[in-house]
Amino acid sequence: MKKITMTITATLFAVASFAGDILTLNNEMVFEGKVTKIKECAVVFKANGHRYIVPASEIFSLQFENSEDKVYTDYMQMEYGDPNKCLNGRLDAENYHGKRGSHFVLGVLFGPFAMIGTALSNPTPDRGKQTYMMSRNKEQFSDPEYLSCYTKKAKGQLIGIEALGWGAWILFILAF
């Protein structure tokens, strides 16, 4: 009887040690591992000794093994009202923020100084007339997650355009 009890106990411990968080993607692929962090618009997932950063838009479901896990409890305490806040911020910045032509000219005229100025700026949807008029996400303009994603995307996009302007100026100088 002791051997059977020991065998069952050892089997249960072995099964429990292999169990983990289950991540299901939109394409129905299922992975078992450990969710180590949930950050804006992505989940950091560790499986088979490798660390993966999975965009939230690719995740169909996420099942936690332990409901007392710190990552899970922190996730549950977040108030996400709309799970697409980050995506909405990025799309609004991409579609409506900034005067791209003037930033190209700034890149031609001032080169890296224009990029530094843009990197130090703090673009918000309230400051952009076009974003304020065209966006359907006005209720999210004060949300920190939305603003963070909006600012990152707007800065990156404008710095890229200024870099193109600076590159065009360098090519123009090299051509002559």
N, C-alpha and C positions, 0 to 999 in steps of 0.2 A: 504494500500500500504506500509506503514511503517513497518508493521509486516512481510510482505513477504520479504522486503529488509533486515530487521534485521535477519530473519531466514536464508536467503541465505548467508549473510555475516558471521553469526555464523557458518554455515556449512562449508564454505570455510576455515575459520580459524581453525576449528576442523580437517579438512582433511589435511591442511598444517602442523599442529602441529604433526600429526602422521606420515607424510611422512618422509623418511630418505634415507640414502644411501642403495643401494641394492647390496648384495653380492650373486653371483651365484657360486656354487661349481661345480667341474667336474662331480659329480654324479647327477647333475641337481637339487640339493636342493637349495632353494632360502631363504635368510634371509634379514630382514629389520632392520636397526639399524643405528649406527653412526661409521664411520671409524675415530678412534682417532689418529692413527699413522701408517705410512708406514715405516718399517725398513727393513734392508737387508734380503731379502728372506721371509718376513712375513708381514702380515697386522694385526694390532690390531683393533678388531671390538667389539663394545659394543652393546648388544641387550638384552632387557628384564632385565636390571639391572646387567647383567653378562658381564665380559670381556673375549674375546676369542682371542687367537693368532692363526691365520690361515696361514699355510705355502703357499707361493706363488704358489708352484707347484700344490696345490689343488684348486686354484681359476680359474674358467672359465671366469667370467667377474665381473667387479666392476663398479657400476653406482653411481655417486655422485649426491646428491640432489642439492647442491649449488655449482655452478662453481666458486664462489668467496671464498669458504672455504679455510683456510690456508693450511690444509692438502692436498687438491686437487692442489692448486697452487704450493706448494712445490714439489709434486709428478710430476707435469707437467714440472717443471724446471729441474728435474733430467734428465740426458742424459744417458739412459740405452742402447744404441746401441744393446746389446744382453741381453734379459731378463734372460738368464741362466748363467750369469757370476758367481754368487755365487755358483750355483750348479756345474759349471765347475771347480771352484777352489776346492771345497770339493772333487769332484771325482778325480781330479789330485793328491791331497794330499793323498787320501786314496789308490789310485792305485800305485803311483809311488814314494812317498816321503819316504826317510829314509831307513836305514839298520836295519830292525827290530831285527835281531839276535844280532847285536852288542848292541842295546838298552836293550835287555833282559839281556845280560851279564853285562851291566852297572848297571842295577837294582839289579842284584845279588851281585855285588861287592860293590856298593856305596849306594844302597837303596834310601832313601829320598833325598840325596844330588844329585843324578842323576836326579831325578824328578824336583828338584829346578833349576838345571842347564838348563834343557829342557824348563821349564816354563819361564826362563829369556831369552832364545834364540829367534831369529827371523827367522824362516825358510821361505825361498822363493824358488820359482821354479827355479830361476837362479842358486842357490847354489847346487841344486840336479841334478847330472848328468843324472840320469834315467828320472826324470821329464822333463828335458830340451830336452832329446833325444826322449822320447816317447809321450809327450803330443801333442795333435792337437790344443791346445789353446795358442800357443806362442804369438799371437798378443794381448792377454789379460794379459800377464805377468807384464805389467806396470800399469794396471788398479787397482785403490784402492779397489774397491768392490771385485774383484777377489782375490787380495792379502790378504785382510782381512779374507775372508772365507777360503782360502788356509792355512793361518797361524794358524787360530783357529783349523781347522781339523787336521793339521800335529802335532801341539803341543799336542792336546788331545789324538791322537792315540799313539804317542811316550811315553807320560807320562803313559798311560794305560799299554803299554808293559813293561815299567820300573817297574811299580807297580806289574805286574805279576812276574817279576824277583825277586823283593824284597820279595814278598809273597812266592815264591818257596824257597828262602834262609831261610826264617823263618820256613817253613814246614820242610826243611832239618835239621835245628838245633833242632826243637822239636822232630823229629823222632829219633835223636841220643841223 
